[in-house]
Amino acid sequence: MVKPSKTESSRTPGRVRVAQGPSVARDVRQRALTDVRRSLVLDAARAVFFEHGLEGTSIREIAQRAGYTPGAIYSYFASKEEVYAALLGESLERLNEKVQAARAQSHGEAAAVGRATAAAFFDFYRDNPRELDLGFYLFQGMQPRGLAAELDERLKQRLRDALLPTQEALEALGMPANEASSETTALFAHTVGLLVLSHTGRVRMFKQASRDLFESYLERLVARAGSASRGAGSKQAKA
């Protein structure tokens, strides 16, 4: 009787092992190399966009900064607008991560969630003025030539996602949905205006601090949302 080898006896019945051959390992290395090169292109593009803006940037200039040929860039991105969209997409993901982290730390209390998520949005762009420069494409509602409508909408949706927790908090405080939506839009506009004043130094002419002005506006908004809830409860009690 032939005894099974140690290797054979240790195999789990019914499970077939598939060996990873040289081709699989080669694919893994190629993907890793592609990711590194793509990251280098985006780093170079970010620097060029910040210096020259979208209109003043060319694929040739991005390639030169990255140390590649223009043809190599086109193997990763079809146009400079796609490069810009990739940068903006990464920025919006970081923004949403910051907002969601603030939401999680508020433990579900509506007023705290409203304050924390709105402040996280403001602080992200206050602390990262370059990200605000990238975001102005979305803030101004301009669509770069060559950027597909589907991608354009997906980027705008990620911006709306970052504002949604604040809107939901206002609704949880008792503000009607349509009013909460309008107030969140107004808060967004107020935030962007203060950030522009802050980053350009213009806020100093008013002898004010942008963060203080933001907090004052936000506190009034949260209080108004809470009073809407109390007012509705009073009406129901009288009825």
Buried (B, 14 or more C-beta within 10 A) or exposed (E): EEEEEEEEEEEEEEEEEEEEEEEEEEEEEEEEEEEEBBEBBBEBBBBBBBEEEBEEBEBEBBBBBBEBEEEEBBEBBEBBBBBBBBBBBBBBEEBBEBBBEBBEEBEEEBBBBBBBBBBBBBBBBBEBBBBBBBBBBBBEEEBBEEBEEEBBEEBBEBBEBBBBBBBBBBBBBBBEEEBBBBBBEEBBEBBBEBBBBBBEEEBEEEEBEBBEBBBEBBEEBBEBBBEBBEEEEEEEEEE
